[in-house]
Amino acid sequence: MNRLTVVKVGGKVVEESKAIDHFLTEFRKISGNKILVHGGGSLATEMASKLGIETKMVEGRRITDAGMLDVAIMVYAGLVNKKIVSGLQAIGCNALGLTGADFGVIRSRLRNHPKIDFGFVGDIEEVNTKELRLLLEEGVTPVMAPLTHDGYGQLLNTNADTIASSLAVELSNLFNVHLVYCFEKQGVLSDPADENSFMPRLSYSKYQELKEENVINSGMIPKLDNGFNALKNGVTEVVITNAQHISSGKGTRLSHDLEK
């Protein structure tokens, strides 16, 4: 099968002009088919503040009321997505910006939490790979914003790490899929205070151990949970890395417990 690389980028990499330019240059170097999934949470928070809309978080997760959903749509599908698409076009990468509603690529259901009302947040139910495959076969690079739809006209804010993992799993039936999570660090750190403590390999059991010790916490947990889920469901390789190394494969490679 042909190779496909799914890259999720977020954090400061999409918030700073120089950082995103460097990232896009490195992303362009990835050979073969590729899909880019982006976040932009801090920019949404900043825009909400400018508009007088309160940002509400519970355990690090955003509450998306009607006002915040409008901000998310503006920032994710508009500001961030189109800056990335235009940046890729400028360096010869034929990109197309999408949300989960476009082509009906990702359908979600409204999150039903027993204790917390997350508002317009979606949990993925179905990924439609037909149109994505056609785009990839034509040499187009889809750029996915972290928004999905419920099939009844409602857009939903959806975790970008989960979108990347879900796309990778579904497309692993058609491609040899490599999933890359890109952020500021060079990989997963065994000591958060030491930039040089990154681990070249991380097994699921070691991840659970570090999570219980609170060495791994907050924003790293969704990345790793989704990464290990992808690895267990047909994705060839999952790597956590920074912009400098997304095309080389250097970073923290997730592994099954049976691997050495």
Sequence and secondary structure as in RCSB ss.txt:
>XXXX:A:sequence
MNRLTVVKVGGKVVEESKAIDHFLTEFRKISGNKILVHGGGSLATEMASKLGIETKMVEGRRITDAGMLDVAIMV
YAGLVNKKIVSGLQAIGCNALGLTGADFGVIRSRLRNHPKIDFGFVGDIEEVNTKELRLLLEEGVTPVMAPLTHD
GYGQLLNTNADTIASSLAVELSNLFNVHLVYCFEKQGVLSDPADENSFMPRLSYSKYQELKEENVINSGMIPKLD
NGFNALKNGVTEVVITNAQHISSGKGTRLSHDLEK
>XXXX:A:secstr
  EEEEEEE THHHHSHHHHHHHHHHHHT  SEEEEEE  HHHHHHHHHHTT   EEETTEEEB HHHHHHHIII
IIIIIHHHHHHHHHHTT  EEEE TTGGG EEEEE   SS   BSBEEEEEE  HHHHHHHHTT EEEE SEEE 
SSS EEE  HHHHHHHHHHHHTTTSEEEEEEE SSSS BSSTT TT B SEEEHHHHHHHHHTTSS TTHHHHHH
HHHHHHHTT SEEEEE GGGTTTT SEEEE TT  
